[in-house]
Amino acid sequence: MSDLAKIPVTIITGFLGSGKTTLIRHLMQNPQGKRLAVLVNEFGTVGVDGDILKSCADENCPVENIVELANGCICCTVADDFIPTVEALLAMPKRPDHILIETSGLALPKPLLKAFDWPAIRSRITVDGVIALADAEAVAAGRFAPDEAAVQAQREADDSIDHETPLSEVFEDQIACADIVLLTKADLAGEAGIAAARAVVEAEVPRKLPILSMAEGVIDPKVILGLGAAAEDDLAARPSHHDGHDDHEHDDFDSTVVDLPEIADPEVLAEAIRRLAREQNILRVKGHVAVAGKPMRLLVQAVGERVRHQYDEPWGARVRQSRLVVIAEHDHVDPAAVRAVFAEAGL
């Protein structure tokens, strides 16, 4: 790549647990001959997603090319974090050929696009495309649909809901900003679920967009990389609920970190997490856990009551530490109550 050529950047956005990290792992394993770099913007103080991606590092995307930005929303810490990080990547002896940005599930992509107009980087990088991931099963269930029937279903499920939730606003902004929408977890949604999710997305998009389905993060990289969208120059076509505002708030969401002792049974932990989703409206739980007698660490990923866990790699020289990040809407995270659920489960 010529030193004068702009480095393409792909922004991968999507709601909590939509599969962004899984997709990036697939792209890292299939780099199409490109040297990649990855920026991961976590919500909360524990960098689970960055840790997962670093375990997949290789010569095409070495560990030093995987950077975590955990000091807040990436589009709210542009001067302090984002710009210096991009400049550091561009100054590497071997510059990346393509940069992937995994936003937090709570991020609004349009303010991030505006950051690419900063003089320090505008002439050096360009937004190749914005890829929005949507959990097909969740969307098909009407969790983010703006129509009356879906809103009524939410009201019946939760007496406190009498207006559009912050989650649906985040979802709509991410879809509206996208160049391609990927309906993830297609294997769980089934054909009917995918069709229903597609209808919801089509009702939200401000212009005609490709809407593709995938499972386990697998999609041909050629489909989503190399779009040449120059999205930073196309802001008017990407409407946002926050247009006209100089900033946006993230006080609609809170997180807490829970440290646990070594556990004996992963299924007991999974049931405690499902209880949190039912009783305390917890949206997302993620982290690593030490299991007695197991040299491998247990990766835990939960979205609502759907809990997945698997052993991902040996602890090695690292401290065997069980730590989970618990995320919910504002005022729904009671750290003491969360810890009490785990304690009652004997954890």
PyMOL commands that set and color helices and strands:
alter all, ss='L'
color gray80, all
select helices_A, chain A and resi 20-29+48-54+63-65+78-90+109-115+119-122+136-140+148-157+166-177+186-204+221-224+231-233+235-237+266-280+335-344
alter helices_A, ss='H'
color red, helices_A
select strands_A, chain A and resi 7-14+36-41+66-69+98-102+125-135+180-184+211-213+253-260+282-290+296-303+306-314+322-329
alter strands_A, ss='S'
color yellow, strands_A
deselect
rebuild
show_as cartoon
